[in-house]
Structures are given as C-alpha cells and as structure tokens.
Amino acid sequence: MNPRVPSLFFAVAFAALLAQAQNPAPTIESLASDLAALTARVAKLEGQIVAADLVGTYALRGIQVELSGGSSTQVSSYVYLGTAVLAADGTATLTGTESGNTLLFGSSSSVSPFMGSGGGTFTTTWTYADGTVTTLGGALPLAVAAGGRILIGSSANNSDGTNVLLILTRLQ
C-alpha cells in the first residue's frame, strides 16, 4: 500500500471534522426561532400588516387616458414616472413627471405632446386601514398587495372621461 494514501485519508477526515466543528448542527431553539421568523414573514405576505410595515420608498408608475368631446374632441394618453415616500409620521411625498401625447380631432387633426402640470413634488398625508392606503387631496385609494411591497390604484371617471392606473413597487 502506498504510504501517502492513509495520510491523505487522515487529512481529509481531519478537515471534515474541523468543518463540522465550525458549522454546528442547528439546535431546537435555533430551528424554533427560524420557524417563528418565517411564520411572521408569511403572515405579512398574506396581508397581516400595519401602517408601519408600509413605511418606505416606492417606485411610482402610472398611465392615464383622457377622452374629451364637444368642440375640441381629443384623446390624451400619458405616463407617470417617479417615487413615493410613505413616512412613519403619516406624511407622503410624491415626486414625478408625466409625459405623453394628445390627439386632436377636427378638420386638421394633429398629435402633440401632452400638456399637463408637468409633474413636480406633492406632499400629503396617508393612512392605512383594511388593506387600503388612502391619502388626502383626492388621490386614488391604493390596494395593498404582497405584504406592502406593491400598491395598486385604478379609477374610471365617467364625468370627465379619465381612466388611471397606478402601480407602486417597494424600493426600500
């Protein structure tokens, strides 16, 4: 027998024992702690959250379509891009831009860039109850999904021909 084979075997066995000593097997207590943490995370994903779970920064994406009739028949379509920050003190700051196009119908139909408010920063207050985030100032109520990682709002206003879809995704 080659004398190097037994020494190689002992070296591998010694290394395996050292590795096991550095990474001990989980204990009942550590497994119970891991299970409790996992249970809490699943509960949040299933909607068992409070307002504090929603505090953070969200990417804001939206689309709006406006239909106008009468003497100036037009269709406008534009997108919102920005961020929303929900603060622990109940304030919300929305920062973003809007861009799109307007199609004017008439004897000389034309397409031109949408002329809205141009975006900017808007501050309001927010509350959370029964799976919905609401803000003051007439903004859409936002349904809370995926444990607060996604907020979704939509509306169709028959009186002014405006349809809106907003999606906010958690950044941090």
C-alpha positions as CSV (number, residue, x, y, z in Angstrom):
1,M,0.0,0.0,0.0
2,N,1.2,3.5,-0.8
3,P,2.1,5.3,2.4
4,R,0.6,8.5,1.2
5,V,-2.9,7.1,0.9
6,P,-3.5,6.7,4.7
7,S,-2.1,10.2,5.4
8,L,-4.3,11.7,2.7
9,F,-7.3,9.9,4.2
10,F,-6.5,11.3,7.7
11,A,-6.0,14.8,6.3
12,V,-9.4,14.7,4.6
13,A,-11.1,13.3,7.7
14,F,-9.4,15.9,9.9
15,A,-10.6,18.7,7.6
16,A,-14.2,17.3,7.6
17,L,-14.1,17.3,11.5
18,L,-12.9,20.9,11.5
19,A,-15.6,22.0,9.1
20,Q,-18.3,20.3,11.2
21,A,-17.0,22.0,14.4
22,Q,-17.2,25.4,12.7
23,N,-20.8,24.8,11.5
24,P,-22.6,23.0,14.3
25,A,-25.9,21.4,13.6
26,P,-29.0,23.5,14.3
27,T,-30.5,23.3,17.8
28,I,-34.1,23.1,18.6
29,E,-34.0,26.7,19.8
30,S,-32.5,28.0,16.5
31,L,-35.0,26.0,14.5
32,A,-37.9,27.3,16.5
33,S,-36.6,30.9,16.1
34,D,-36.2,30.4,12.3
35,L,-39.7,29.0,12.1
36,A,-41.2,31.9,14.1
37,A,-39.4,34.4,11.7
38,L,-40.7,32.5,8.7
39,T,-44.2,32.4,10.1
40,A,-44.1,36.2,10.6
41,R,-42.9,36.8,7.1
42,V,-45.7,34.6,5.6
43,A,-48.3,36.4,7.7
44,K,-47.2,39.7,6.3
45,L,-47.4,38.4,2.7
46,E,-50.9,37.2,3.5
47,G,-51.9,40.8,4.4
48,Q,-51.4,40.8,8.2
49,I,-49.7,44.2,8.2
50,V,-49.9,47.5,10.0
51,A,-49.1,51.0,8.7
52,A,-45.5,50.8,10.0
53,D,-44.9,47.9,7.5
54,L,-45.7,50.3,4.6
55,V,-43.2,53.0,5.6
56,G,-40.5,53.3,2.8
57,T,-39.8,54.4,-0.7
58,Y,-41.8,53.1,-3.7
59,A,-41.2,53.4,-7.5
60,L,-44.3,55.1,-9.0
61,R,-45.5,54.1,-12.4
62,G,-48.9,55.0,-13.9
63,I,-50.8,55.6,-17.1
64,Q,-53.7,57.9,-17.7
65,V,-56.1,58.2,-20.6
66,E,-58.4,61.2,-21.1
67,L,-61.3,61.4,-23.6
68,S,-62.8,64.8,-24.3
69,G,-65.7,65.6,-26.6
70,G,-67.5,68.7,-27.8
71,S,-66.0,71.5,-29.8
72,S,-62.4,70.2,-29.0
73,T,-62.6,66.4,-29.4
74,Q,-59.3,64.9,-28.2
75,V,-57.7,61.9,-26.6
76,S,-54.7,62.2,-24.3
77,S,-52.6,59.4,-23.1
78,Y,-49.6,59.8,-20.8
79,V,-47.5,58.0,-18.2
80,Y,-46.3,58.9,-14.7
81,L,-42.8,58.1,-13.6
82,G,-41.5,58.9,-10.1
83,T,-41.2,57.9,-6.5
84,A,-43.4,57.9,-3.5
85,V,-42.2,58.1,0.1
86,L,-44.5,57.0,2.9
87,A,-43.1,58.3,6.2
88,A,-43.7,56.9,9.6
89,D,-45.3,60.2,10.7
90,G,-48.1,59.8,8.2
91,T,-46.8,62.1,5.5
92,A,-46.3,61.1,1.9
93,T,-44.2,62.8,-0.7
94,L,-44.8,62.1,-4.4
95,T,-42.2,63.2,-6.9
96,G,-42.5,62.5,-10.6
97,T,-43.0,63.5,-14.2
98,E,-45.7,62.9,-16.7
99,S,-45.3,62.7,-20.5
100,G,-47.3,61.5,-23.4
101,N,-49.4,62.8,-26.3
102,T,-52.7,64.4,-27.2
103,L,-54.6,63.6,-30.4
104,L,-56.9,66.4,-31.5
105,F,-59.7,65.6,-33.9
106,G,-61.1,68.1,-36.4
107,S,-60.6,69.5,-39.8
108,S,-56.8,69.4,-39.2
109,S,-56.2,66.5,-36.8
110,S,-52.9,66.6,-35.0
111,V,-50.8,64.8,-32.4
112,S,-48.9,67.0,-30.0
113,P,-47.0,66.5,-26.7
114,F,-49.4,66.2,-23.7
115,M,-49.6,69.5,-21.8
116,G,-50.3,68.6,-18.2
117,S,-49.0,70.0,-14.9
118,G,-45.5,68.8,-15.8
119,G,-45.0,66.8,-12.6
120,G,-43.0,68.0,-9.6
121,T,-43.3,67.2,-5.9
122,F,-46.6,66.8,-4.0
123,T,-46.9,66.3,-0.2
124,T,-49.9,64.9,1.6
125,T,-50.8,62.6,4.5
126,W,-51.6,58.9,4.3
127,T,-53.4,56.3,6.4
128,Y,-53.7,52.5,6.2
129,A,-56.8,50.5,7.1
130,D,-58.4,47.3,5.8
131,G,-55.9,46.7,3.1
132,T,-56.0,50.2,1.6
133,V,-53.8,53.2,1.7
134,T,-55.7,56.5,1.4
135,T,-54.3,60.0,1.0
136,L,-55.8,63.4,1.5
137,G,-56.5,65.5,-1.6
138,G,-58.5,63.2,-3.8
139,A,-55.7,60.8,-4.9
140,L,-56.7,57.2,-5.7
141,P,-57.0,54.8,-2.9
142,L,-54.3,52.2,-3.2
143,A,-54.9,48.5,-2.6
144,V,-52.0,46.8,-0.7
145,A,-50.7,43.6,-2.1
146,A,-47.7,41.2,-1.4
147,G,-47.3,42.4,2.2
148,G,-47.0,46.0,1.3
149,R,-44.4,45.5,-1.5
150,I,-47.0,46.5,-4.2
151,L,-49.6,49.2,-4.0
152,I,-52.2,49.4,-6.9
153,G,-54.8,52.1,-7.7
154,S,-57.2,52.4,-10.6
155,S,-60.2,54.6,-11.4
156,A,-62.6,55.4,-14.2
157,N,-64.2,58.8,-14.0
158,N,-67.2,58.9,-16.3
159,S,-67.9,62.6,-15.7
160,D,-64.6,63.7,-17.3
161,G,-63.6,60.7,-19.4
162,T,-60.4,60.0,-17.4
163,N,-59.0,56.5,-16.6
164,V,-56.0,56.0,-14.4
165,L,-53.9,53.0,-13.4
166,L,-51.1,53.5,-10.7
167,I,-48.7,50.8,-9.6
168,L,-46.2,51.5,-6.8
169,T,-43.4,48.9,-6.0
170,R,-41.3,48.9,-2.9
171,L,-37.7,50.0,-3.3
172,Q,-36.7,50.1,0.3
